[in-house]
């Protein structure tokens, strides 16, 4: 299984157009264009899942920098989400206390 990140995506791109583009390099399980929750518009990036790792690698090599809708796509292996806990400030939640004298 190869999870692929596609960035700098044309806002007019559709899941069908991305599927067709990647299927030229192998089987595609899933295409997910990330959208803004308030407007429903594309956020300019997507994730592609390809079941065959070698086909996924070939698709990355062939499509990175490919022009789609006037924009050069950034295509690379998707990195797993970091498990930061969403706390900001480096995950530290302790308050600084002054010593009691």
VEXVEXMAR-149994 format. One record per residue (C-alpha): residue in one letter; x, y negated, z negated. Coordinates in nm, 3 decimals, decimal comma, m for minus. Example, Ala and Ser with C-alpha at 12.3 -4.5 7.8 and 13.67 -1.06 7.14 Angstrom:
<sites>
SITE   r         x         y         z
SITE   A     1,230     0,450    m0,780
SITE   S     1,367     0,106    m0,714
</sites>
This chain:
<sites>
SITE   r         x         y         z
SITE   X     0,000     0,000     0,000
SITE   X     0,133    m0,344     0,092
SITE   X    m0,020    m0,660    m0,056
SITE   X     0,056    m0,963     0,158
SITE   X     0,027    m1,333     0,080
SITE   X    m0,058    m1,569     0,367
SITE   X     0,001    m1,938     0,294
SITE   X    m0,028    m2,263     0,491
SITE   X    m0,340    m2,116     0,645
SITE   X    m0,552    m2,317     0,886
SITE   X    m0,870    m2,419     0,701
SITE   X    m1,076    m2,293     0,996
SITE   X    m0,934    m1,940     0,981
SITE   X    m1,183    m1,663     0,910
SITE   X    m1,146    m1,320     0,756
SITE   X    m1,227    m1,171     1,098
SITE   X    m0,955    m1,375     1,274
SITE   X    m0,696    m1,277     1,014
SITE   X    m0,801    m0,912     1,027
SITE   X    m0,760    m0,910     1,407
SITE   X    m0,417    m1,074     1,379
SITE   X    m0,288    m0,824     1,122
SITE   X    m0,453    m0,517     1,280
SITE   X    m0,223    m0,567     1,579
SITE   X     0,049    m0,438     1,342
SITE   X    m0,144    m0,162     1,159
SITE   X    m0,449    m0,072     0,955
SITE   X    m0,598    m0,339     0,727
SITE   X    m0,798    m0,244     0,417
SITE   X    m0,899    m0,589     0,295
SITE   X    m0,877    m0,958     0,384
SITE   X    m0,956    m1,218     0,117
SITE   X    m0,944    m1,589     0,191
SITE   X    m0,931    m1,784    m0,134
SITE   X    m1,198    m2,053    m0,155
SITE   X    m1,269    m2,348    m0,383
SITE   X    m1,539    m2,248    m0,631
SITE   X    m1,714    m2,587    m0,611
SITE   X    m1,710    m2,653    m0,236
SITE   X    m1,671    m2,303    m0,092
SITE   X    m1,400    m2,435     0,144
SITE   X    m1,079    m2,246     0,208
SITE   X    m0,791    m2,329    m0,025
SITE   X    m0,543    m2,259     0,257
SITE   X    m0,421    m1,916     0,153
SITE   X    m0,529    m1,553     0,171
SITE   X    m0,434    m1,202     0,067
SITE   X    m0,419    m0,904     0,302
SITE   X    m0,403    m0,540     0,193
SITE   X    m0,250    m0,289     0,432
SITE   X    m0,247     0,080     0,330
SITE   X     0,082     0,161     0,507
SITE   X     0,390    m0,007     0,358
SITE   X     0,596     0,013     0,678
SITE   X     0,318    m0,143     0,886
SITE   X     0,284    m0,415     0,623
SITE   X     0,657    m0,491     0,643
SITE   X     0,636    m0,513     1,023
SITE   X     0,336    m0,747     1,000
SITE   X     0,522    m0,974     0,757
SITE   X     0,828    m0,987     0,985
SITE   X     0,618    m1,052     1,296
SITE   X     0,373    m1,305     1,153
SITE   X     0,583    m1,518     0,918
SITE   X     0,600    m1,856     1,092
SITE   X     0,327    m1,758     1,341
SITE   X     0,122    m2,057     1,455
SITE   X    m0,248    m2,019     1,378
SITE   X    m0,473    m2,317     1,441
SITE   X    m0,176    m2,553     1,464
SITE   X    m0,015    m2,444     1,136
SITE   X     0,287    m2,218     1,087
SITE   X     0,176    m1,950     0,840
SITE   X     0,395    m1,842     0,548
SITE   X     0,362    m1,464     0,529
SITE   X     0,537    m1,260     0,261
SITE   X     0,484    m0,987     0,006
SITE   X     0,235    m1,090    m0,261
SITE   X     0,383    m1,114    m0,608
SITE   X     0,178    m0,982    m0,899
SITE   X     0,005    m1,240    m1,117
SITE   X     0,216    m1,339    m1,413
SITE   X     0,073    m1,243    m1,750
SITE   X     0,123    m1,579    m1,919
SITE   X    m0,199    m1,568    m2,115
SITE   X    m0,297    m1,910    m1,980
SITE   X    m0,180    m2,096    m2,289
SITE   X     0,047    m2,349    m2,122
SITE   X     0,338    m2,478    m2,331
SITE   X     0,519    m2,149    m2,283
SITE   X     0,264    m1,951    m2,483
SITE   X     0,367    m2,104    m2,816
SITE   X     0,076    m2,187    m3,039
SITE   X     0,248    m2,250    m3,375
SITE   X     0,223    m2,587    m3,532
SITE   X     0,533    m2,743    m3,678
SITE   X     0,504    m2,776    m4,051
SITE   X     0,697    m3,005    m4,280
SITE   X     0,866    m2,832    m4,573
SITE   X     0,698    m2,867    m4,911
SITE   X     0,928    m3,015    m5,178
</sites>
